[in-house]
Amino acid sequence: MRSALFALLLLGACAQTPVETPQAQAGASIHLSGTKWRRVDDTNANPHGATMDFDGNRASGYTGCNRWTADVTQNGEQLRFGMVAVTEMHCGAGVQMATEQAFLPVLAATRYAHYDRDALVLLDARQNVIAEFNSELPGEDE
């Protein structure tokens, strides 16, 4: 019994605890946390357009057809969206679906963001502009 206990203590002492980066820590907020945005550069979008709200280390919003949510990591101007979860409402083949189909690839391609109080610009890996958003006031309807 003593040798088994000693072996467990020895194994526990040898185990390494992974070190988390600030962005990987649960609940770590990003600089964009608390902001709300509406896409303005999609001229074919439905009247409500796609939206993006940041809260803590998560983002969510409206695709033009469905609701979406994803984890977000940010390091300075670098911005990445994790796996995006999307509701599966039937929107038909019209402007709502076209808005969503133009928006979801933006989330996957985003690598950088430039923003100020009123504007958010998402950029790809080559720092080409892939989407532009204007600030929304909290509580503003979609």
Secondary structure, DSSP 8 states (H G I E B T S, - for coil): -HHHHHHHHHHHHH-------GGGSTT---TTTT-EEEE-S-TTS-TT--EEEEETTEEEEE-SSSEEEEEEEEETTEEEE---EE-----TTSHHHHHHHHHHHHHHH--EEEE-SSEEEEE-TT--EEEEEEE--TT---
